[in-house]
Amino acid sequence: MDLQDQLKNLFPGHVPEEGTDKEVSKPEFWMQEAPILCKYEKRKGKPITILDGYTGADTDFKKLAKALKSYLGVGGSCKNETIIIQGDYRDKIMDFLLEKGFSVKRVGG
C-alpha cells in the first residue's frame, strides 16, 4: 500500500487538484546576467583554463567549481573569485555552462 492509497483511505471524499503534484525546480547555481569569461593560459609550461566573472555567493561559487571539476575529471582550485581548471578544456567547459543556463564569453585564441 503506497502513500496515495493510504491518503484515499484516510480522506475518502477528497479529490486532489490538478497540477499540485508538480515540483518547482530551483536552479542549481545562482544565475547572473553578465557572461563568465573563459581564458586559456600556460603557467610553468602547463595549460590551465581560467573562469572569471562569476558574481554569485561563495557557496554557489564553490559548488560550480566542484561540479566542473567532477564533470571533467580533473583537478583545479577556486580562489580570488576565479576558477582554475588544470588543462585546456575551454570547449567542454563552455558547453557545460551553456547547458546550465549561463552566458559564456571566450577570451583569447
MODELLER restraints for C-alpha pairs under 7 A, 6 or more apart:
rsr = mdl.restraints
at = mdl.atoms
rsr.add(forms.Gaussian(group=physical.xy_distance, feature=features.Distance(at['CA:29:A'], at['CA:60:A']), mean=5.75, stdev=0.5))
rsr.add(forms.Gaussian(group=physical.xy_distance, feature=features.Distance(at['CA:29:A'], at['CA:64:A']), mean=6.93, stdev=0.5))
rsr.add(forms.Gaussian(group=physical.xy_distance, feature=features.Distance(at['CA:30:A'], at['CA:56:A']), mean=5.86, stdev=0.5))
rsr.add(forms.Gaussian(group=physical.xy_distance, feature=features.Distance(at['CA:30:A'], at['CA:60:A']), mean=6.48, stdev=0.5))
rsr.add(forms.Gaussian(group=physical.xy_distance, feature=features.Distance(at['CA:31:A'], at['CA:102:A']), mean=6.54, stdev=0.5))
rsr.add(forms.Gaussian(group=physical.xy_distance, feature=features.Distance(at['CA:35:A'], at['CA:103:A']), mean=4.66, stdev=0.5))
rsr.add(forms.Gaussian(group=physical.xy_distance, feature=features.Distance(at['CA:35:A'], at['CA:104:A']), mean=4.82, stdev=0.5))
rsr.add(forms.Gaussian(group=physical.xy_distance, feature=features.Distance(at['CA:35:A'], at['CA:105:A']), mean=5.92, stdev=0.5))
rsr.add(forms.Gaussian(group=physical.xy_distance, feature=features.Distance(at['CA:36:A'], at['CA:51:A']), mean=6.61, stdev=0.5))
rsr.add(forms.Gaussian(group=physical.xy_distance, feature=features.Distance(at['CA:36:A'], at['CA:52:A']), mean=5.89, stdev=0.5))
rsr.add(forms.Gaussian(group=physical.xy_distance, feature=features.Distance(at['CA:36:A'], at['CA:53:A']), mean=5.03, stdev=0.5))
rsr.add(forms.Gaussian(group=physical.xy_distance, feature=features.Distance(at['CA:36:A'], at['CA:54:A']), mean=5.91, stdev=0.5))
rsr.add(forms.Gaussian(group=physical.xy_distance, feature=features.Distance(at['CA:36:A'], at['CA:103:A']), mean=6.38, stdev=0.5))
rsr.add(forms.Gaussian(group=physical.xy_distance, feature=features.Distance(at['CA:36:A'], at['CA:104:A']), mean=4.79, stdev=0.5))
rsr.add(forms.Gaussian(group=physical.xy_distance, feature=features.Distance(at['CA:36:A'], at['CA:105:A']), mean=6.05, stdev=0.5))
rsr.add(forms.Gaussian(group=physical.xy_distance, feature=features.Distance(at['CA:37:A'], at['CA:51:A']), mean=5.55, stdev=0.5))
rsr.add(forms.Gaussian(group=physical.xy_distance, feature=features.Distance(at['CA:37:A'], at['CA:52:A']), mean=5.07, stdev=0.5))
rsr.add(forms.Gaussian(group=physical.xy_distance, feature=features.Distance(at['CA:37:A'], at['CA:53:A']), mean=6.00, stdev=0.5))
rsr.add(forms.Gaussian(group=physical.xy_distance, feature=features.Distance(at['CA:37:A'], at['CA:104:A']), mean=6.09, stdev=0.5))
rsr.add(forms.Gaussian(group=physical.xy_distance, feature=features.Distance(at['CA:37:A'], at['CA:105:A']), mean=5.02, stdev=0.5))
rsr.add(forms.Gaussian(group=physical.xy_distance, feature=features.Distance(at['CA:37:A'], at['CA:106:A']), mean=6.02, stdev=0.5))
rsr.add(forms.Gaussian(group=physical.xy_distance, feature=features.Distance(at['CA:37:A'], at['CA:107:A']), mean=6.43, stdev=0.5))
rsr.add(forms.Gaussian(group=physical.xy_distance, feature=features.Distance(at['CA:38:A'], at['CA:49:A']), mean=6.99, stdev=0.5))
rsr.add(forms.Gaussian(group=physical.xy_distance, feature=features.Distance(at['CA:38:A'], at['CA:50:A']), mean=5.82, stdev=0.5))
rsr.add(forms.Gaussian(group=physical.xy_distance, feature=features.Distance(at['CA:38:A'], at['CA:51:A']), mean=4.75, stdev=0.5))
rsr.add(forms.Gaussian(group=physical.xy_distance, feature=features.Distance(at['CA:38:A'], at['CA:52:A']), mean=6.66, stdev=0.5))
rsr.add(forms.Gaussian(group=physical.xy_distance, feature=features.Distance(at['CA:38:A'], at['CA:90:A']), mean=6.71, stdev=0.5))
rsr.add(forms.Gaussian(group=physical.xy_distance, feature=features.Distance(at['CA:38:A'], at['CA:105:A']), mean=6.15, stdev=0.5))
rsr.add(forms.Gaussian(group=physical.xy_distance, feature=features.Distance(at['CA:38:A'], at['CA:106:A']), mean=4.98, stdev=0.5))
rsr.add(forms.Gaussian(group=physical.xy_distance, feature=features.Distance(at['CA:38:A'], at['CA:107:A']), mean=5.85, stdev=0.5))
rsr.add(forms.Gaussian(group=physical.xy_distance, feature=features.Distance(at['CA:39:A'], at['CA:49:A']), mean=5.72, stdev=0.5))
rsr.add(forms.Gaussian(group=physical.xy_distance, feature=features.Distance(at['CA:39:A'], at['CA:50:A']), mean=5.01, stdev=0.5))
rsr.add(forms.Gaussian(group=physical.xy_distance, feature=features.Distance(at['CA:39:A'], at['CA:51:A']), mean=6.40, stdev=0.5))
rsr.add(forms.Gaussian(group=physical.xy_distance, feature=features.Distance(at['CA:39:A'], at['CA:106:A']), mean=6.46, stdev=0.5))
rsr.add(forms.Gaussian(group=physical.xy_distance, feature=features.Distance(at['CA:39:A'], at['CA:107:A']), mean=5.15, stdev=0.5))
rsr.add(forms.Gaussian(group=physical.xy_distance, feature=features.Distance(at['CA:39:A'], at['CA:108:A']), mean=6.33, stdev=0.5))
rsr.add(forms.Gaussian(group=physical.xy_distance, feature=features.Distance(at['CA:40:A'], at['CA:48:A']), mean=5.97, stdev=0.5))
rsr.add(forms.Gaussian(group=physical.xy_distance, feature=features.Distance(at['CA:40:A'], at['CA:49:A']), mean=4.69, stdev=0.5))
rsr.add(forms.Gaussian(group=physical.xy_distance, feature=features.Distance(at['CA:40:A'], at['CA:50:A']), mean=6.16, stdev=0.5))
rsr.add(forms.Gaussian(group=physical.xy_distance, feature=features.Distance(at['CA:40:A'], at['CA:88:A']), mean=6.81, stdev=0.5))
rsr.add(forms.Gaussian(group=physical.xy_distance, feature=features.Distance(at['CA:41:A'], at['CA:47:A']), mean=5.88, stdev=0.5))
rsr.add(forms.Gaussian(group=physical.xy_distance, feature=features.Distance(at['CA:41:A'], at['CA:48:A']), mean=5.49, stdev=0.5))
rsr.add(forms.Gaussian(group=physical.xy_distance, feature=features.Distance(at['CA:41:A'], at['CA:49:A']), mean=6.44, stdev=0.5))
rsr.add(forms.Gaussian(group=physical.xy_distance, feature=features.Distance(at['CA:42:A'], at['CA:48:A']), mean=5.97, stdev=0.5))
rsr.add(forms.Gaussian(group=physical.xy_distance, feature=features.Distance(at['CA:47:A'], at['CA:86:A']), mean=6.68, stdev=0.5))
rsr.add(forms.Gaussian(group=physical.xy_distance, feature=features.Distance(at['CA:47:A'], at['CA:87:A']), mean=4.92, stdev=0.5))
rsr.add(forms.Gaussian(group=physical.xy_distance, feature=features.Distance(at['CA:47:A'], at['CA:88:A']), mean=5.81, stdev=0.5))
rsr.add(forms.Gaussian(group=physical.xy_distance, feature=features.Distance(at['CA:48:A'], at['CA:84:A']), mean=6.70, stdev=0.5))
rsr.add(forms.Gaussian(group=physical.xy_distance, feature=features.Distance(at['CA:48:A'], at['CA:85:A']), mean=5.70, stdev=0.5))
rsr.add(forms.Gaussian(group=physical.xy_distance, feature=features.Distance(at['CA:48:A'], at['CA:86:A']), mean=4.69, stdev=0.5))
rsr.add(forms.Gaussian(group=physical.xy_distance, feature=features.Distance(at['CA:48:A'], at['CA:87:A']), mean=4.58, stdev=0.5))
rsr.add(forms.Gaussian(group=physical.xy_distance, feature=features.Distance(at['CA:48:A'], at['CA:88:A']), mean=5.67, stdev=0.5))
rsr.add(forms.Gaussian(group=physical.xy_distance, feature=features.Distance(at['CA:49:A'], at['CA:84:A']), mean=5.84, stdev=0.5))
rsr.add(forms.Gaussian(group=physical.xy_distance, feature=features.Distance(at['CA:49:A'], at['CA:85:A']), mean=5.11, stdev=0.5))
rsr.add(forms.Gaussian(group=physical.xy_distance, feature=features.Distance(at['CA:49:A'], at['CA:86:A']), mean=6.43, stdev=0.5))
rsr.add(forms.Gaussian(group=physical.xy_distance, feature=features.Distance(at['CA:49:A'], at['CA:87:A']), mean=6.23, stdev=0.5))
rsr.add(forms.Gaussian(group=physical.xy_distance, feature=features.Distance(at['CA:49:A'], at['CA:88:A']), mean=5.61, stdev=0.5))
rsr.add(forms.Gaussian(group=physical.xy_distance, feature=features.Distance(at['CA:49:A'], at['CA:89:A']), mean=6.52, stdev=0.5))
rsr.add(forms.Gaussian(group=physical.xy_distance, feature=features.Distance(at['CA:49:A'], at['CA:90:A']), mean=6.54, stdev=0.5))
rsr.add(forms.Gaussian(group=physical.xy_distance, feature=features.Distance(at['CA:50:A'], at['CA:82:A']), mean=6.73, stdev=0.5))
rsr.add(forms.Gaussian(group=physical.xy_distance, feature=features.Distance(at['CA:50:A'], at['CA:83:A']), mean=5.73, stdev=0.5))
rsr.add(forms.Gaussian(group=physical.xy_distance, feature=features.Distance(at['CA:50:A'], at['CA:84:A']), mean=4.72, stdev=0.5))
rsr.add(forms.Gaussian(group=physical.xy_distance, feature=features.Distance(at['CA:50:A'], at['CA:85:A']), mean=6.39, stdev=0.5))
rsr.add(forms.Gaussian(group=physical.xy_distance, feature=features.Distance(at['CA:51:A'], at['CA:82:A']), mean=5.62, stdev=0.5))
rsr.add(forms.Gaussian(group=physical.xy_distance, feature=features.Distance(at['CA:51:A'], at['CA:83:A']), mean=5.01, stdev=0.5))
rsr.add(forms.Gaussian(group=physical.xy_distance, feature=features.Distance(at['CA:51:A'], at['CA:84:A']), mean=6.52, stdev=0.5))
rsr.add(forms.Gaussian(group=physical.xy_distance, feature=features.Distance(at['CA:52:A'], at['CA:81:A']), mean=6.75, stdev=0.5))
rsr.add(forms.Gaussian(group=physical.xy_distance, feature=features.Distance(at['CA:52:A'], at['CA:82:A']), mean=4.82, stdev=0.5))
rsr.add(forms.Gaussian(group=physical.xy_distance, feature=features.Distance(at['CA:52:A'], at['CA:83:A']), mean=6.67, stdev=0.5))
rsr.add(forms.Gaussian(group=physical.xy_distance, feature=features.Distance(at['CA:62:A'], at['CA:78:A']), mean=6.93, stdev=0.5))
rsr.add(forms.Gaussian(group=physical.xy_distance, feature=features.Distance(at['CA:65:A'], at['CA:78:A']), mean=6.56, stdev=0.5))
rsr.add(forms.Gaussian(group=physical.xy_distance, feature=features.Distance(at['CA:65:A'], at['CA:83:A']), mean=6.29, stdev=0.5))
rsr.add(forms.Gaussian(group=physical.xy_distance, feature=features.Distance(at['CA:69:A'], at['CA:75:A']), mean=6.04, stdev=0.5))
rsr.add(forms.Gaussian(group=physical.xy_distance, feature=features.Distance(at['CA:69:A'], at['CA:76:A']), mean=6.71, stdev=0.5))
rsr.add(forms.Gaussian(group=physical.xy_distance, feature=features.Distance(at['CA:74:A'], at['CA:86:A']), mean=6.44, stdev=0.5))
rsr.add(forms.Gaussian(group=physical.xy_distance, feature=features.Distance(at['CA:75:A'], at['CA:85:A']), mean=6.24, stdev=0.5))
rsr.add(forms.Gaussian(group=physical.xy_distance, feature=features.Distance(at['CA:75:A'], at['CA:86:A']), mean=5.71, stdev=0.5))
rsr.add(forms.Gaussian(group=physical.xy_distance, feature=features.Distance(at['CA:76:A'], at['CA:84:A']), mean=5.29, stdev=0.5))
rsr.add(forms.Gaussian(group=physical.xy_distance, feature=features.Distance(at['CA:76:A'], at['CA:85:A']), mean=4.34, stdev=0.5))
rsr.add(forms.Gaussian(group=physical.xy_distance, feature=features.Distance(at['CA:76:A'], at['CA:86:A']), mean=5.48, stdev=0.5))
rsr.add(forms.Gaussian(group=physical.xy_distance, feature=features.Distance(at['CA:77:A'], at['CA:83:A']), mean=5.94, stdev=0.5))
rsr.add(forms.Gaussian(group=physical.xy_distance, feature=features.Distance(at['CA:77:A'], at['CA:84:A']), mean=5.24, stdev=0.5))
rsr.add(forms.Gaussian(group=physical.xy_distance, feature=features.Distance(at['CA:77:A'], at['CA:85:A']), mean=6.72, stdev=0.5))
rsr.add(forms.Gaussian(group=physical.xy_distance, feature=features.Distance(at['CA:78:A'], at['CA:84:A']), mean=6.09, stdev=0.5))
rsr.add(forms.Gaussian(group=physical.xy_distance, feature=features.Distance(at['CA:94:A'], at['CA:104:A']), mean=6.40, stdev=0.5))
rsr.add(forms.Gaussian(group=physical.xy_distance, feature=features.Distance(at['CA:98:A'], at['CA:104:A']), mean=6.97, stdev=0.5))
